């Protein structure tokens, strides 16, 4: 387990998958190992395998939130927006301030063109977890989609002042300024 976890954390997905497979051969009912292997499978491009592992993990440990979050991410990879939203909403029913579920649900809403709801969810995620710069950046992008260019610019400039090397915020501000003709 520890070796597989280290390989996963170090980004050695191929080795991690082999180690998770080996561990799960001896411990097929380990919900955490299944969830971790699911994450590695997604990293390797096997979204269906990831969903299968996360679903099995949820069956073994029905109140754990991580497998729902992880399965939702795999469902997003397949553009199964309703399934991903259902997993994130399951988490939010139990913990309305879960920043990751709020953020990911914002991604789903934005991916389906519901930018006003995405903006609300990104903002809630940023409020729930101060320092969640990606949520603030995504909120600014959603504001831009909602034609609030001034609000988006203010937020992006704040982010860049706080995190000068934050490439996403810098790219977004460049795009916004270009759209404005600057």
Steps between C-alpha positions, in 0.01 A plus 500: 500500500771745604708432187197550276412822682854634462504414128161670461613813681823513298306489174633159393158387381609182319691372801220609734244306298710184520541542875129572558409196289736284706366636830139454393566138400559428869257762637209529253270660761728795581289803409787748529722294270221477243446874509872565465528256210204673340686830516802342334282344232353840421848649482587229245191581293277213613193693616273193487741302718522795737122514530484126565759526778335803660157335484635184665671714766166671568328163537757396760506832684168670423545816707847593373495817294829466309381223265202718401732792426739274310224329303354838412835604356511185287142562386600852401780351288229308313281813481232321702392826659186374674681209666786726611254756638317225691824392670591858597147568624516184714803649673341844535190351662728373776744790507369818332838671538718235335721722284602225258142389433388861457785570260448183297125560479587848376707335226202287403267799490748701294554208263126493434483877448341594833753772582291679762477185709868422434590848629298445816657158562857619437444792735363271770799267456741793537317620811495151648875460455691827525806491279329282237640713219372276222144548624547880497649482150215282376249740656663783306475298178134428571441871564663569163262250338216689667630823337623646831836603357571757771436255782707232328789741445500616863508141627772392257718798592459416872603142432806605302607743774473221755640223276722669239590174325141368479497421128124440472414841643763672285373329184139585586585865565692517170199359316261734672715804427540389137121473470474854631751614236785563742 
